[in-house]
Amino acid sequence: MLLLEVNNLSVEYHTSRGIAPALRNISFTVERGEKIGVIGESGSGKSTLANAILGMLPRAGQVAGGSVVLTGEKLSELTSEGRRRTRGVRIGFIPQGAQNSLNPVLSVGKQIADTIKDHGIRLSSSSLQLKIENLLESVGLRHETARAYPCQLSGGMKQRVCIALGIVLTPEIVVADEPTSALDVINQKQIMMTLGAIQREKGLSVVLIGHDLGLLAQFVDRIMVLYAGQIVELCTLRDFLENPLHPYSKALMASLPSLDKSKLSGIAGRAPSLFSLPEGCAFQARCLERSVQCAQHLPVLYEHANGRAVACHRRQ
């Protein structure tokens, strides 16, 4: 059953340097219970996509076109109060950088309680305390953590608190923006296992944003590859791992470390500036398969079999 629908979403940043098109005609859907991963280099538009879905774009960011629809309701048409009430209740958010996401002068329990109360949920003191303790235990924390302050917690514990805050109001879908950033590999694995257990238990849909393909591959059903604000490939995880079609997707797969490789394979060059995007394909300067057509025309997202879509002239 269709839950989230993003239609031709475009986002621009208006700055002193000019207008930067951070997202260009992004379209995809998320089914109930589905887990979709969003991957790409820094500056590809991953976090902008998360903020646009949640209605949390910074002041310089503006939706230039398109819509975000949650079970028939256009989120872009909601008032600021309507968007605030939708966040948390229908769409949960797990931010990156737990260190900067928690209030340092409030206890963990107080922050969870405030989130519940701010959305109009009234519980007795004993019921509220029990809910907080059960919530913390569901993310692998002892109930005594409710009395702790962020400075008393490790990085992994802080990230678990952020997960708890993201699911406290039992949303239908959760947007997780690089939830394992700045954590060591052991904590990364544990956090993803916790998120996976919660997703299965509650039947959540998840949009998981990240740059670590190895971590995403352990969790998601589908992969969306962003480059310079555009979707260049959208397919099932299996299709992506076994046969990536877009040259950028191929380069990402080739750059993964492996016991079979003697050295890593990087991607030459760098992503273009959003203030001066080329006329044709944004990846053309770094692409090993480029042709004359790539410099002249912007490739559209072409649909292949089994719901796969690729934006490449050579794959149409």
ABEGO torsion letter per residue (X at the ends): XBABBBBGBBBBBBBAAEBBBABBGBBBBBBBGBBBBBBEBBGAGAAAAAAAAAGABBAABBBAEEBBBBGGBBAAABBAAAAAAABGAABBBBBBGAAAABBAABBAAAAAAAAAAAAGBBBBAAAAAAAAAAAAAAAGBBAAAAABBAAABBAAAAAAAAAAAAAAAGBABBBBBGAABGBBAAAAAAAAAAAAAAAAAAGBBBBBBBABAAAAAAABABBBBBBGGBBABBBBAAAAAABBABAAAAAAAAABBBAABABBBBBBEBBBBAABBBABBAAAAABAABBAAAAABBBBBBBBBGGBBBBBAAAX
